Amino acid sequence: MQSVSAASPVVEEKRRLRAELRGLRRALDASALTRAACALRDAAAGIGALTGVRSLAGYAACDGEIDVAAVLADADRAGAVILLPRRAPPGLLELVATGAMDRECMATGSGGGLEPIGAACEVGALAVPAVLLAPAVALDRRGYRLGRGGGDYDRLLPVLRALGWTIVGVCHTALLRDTLPTEPHDQPVDLILTDAGLVLPRP
């Protein structure tokens, strides 16, 4: 399959959408973000993939993303290993065990958001069942993500999926689209979680 050039209409459309939808997300006030986080926590409680999970990777919310700290805390109390991603050159994400969003174990990363400090985990040694909560600017109903544009998650997802992980894409329900533009390297998620509940990707 041919790669899509940086000047292609698909890439340009993704850039346009990313700017537009990040603007919508950033316009959400603190109370709206709090409501979304609470609703997401309630929705997550009913997801079978999170029942009895032994390894759960989340993210430190920024830029209007839905905060998953409460979901991580619930899993931590249930005995799961909690992990957060950290960018590691060249353009890769590594997972670090942190506990339930322990801010004392976080530092500002190169992208401006909080990232964990400490040793990276060998993902193949992490216990399953395991779930990754993957943040997205937007998701479509097929399960494809529109991320920040770096491709870090698209490189991590197939590694985790090959190890038996379930990939759950997370975004605001207002940013769920029927179809997003995609490139050959884009990786779909297995489940979609929004503040309105769980969505099963369609073929």
Helices and strands as residue ranges (DSSP letters): H 9-26, H 30-44, G 48-50, E 55-57, H 69-77, E 81-88, E 92-97, G 103-105, E 106-108, E 114-116, G 123-125, E 130-135, E 138-140, E 145-146, H 152-162, E 166-170, G 173-175, E 176-177, E 191-194, E 197-199
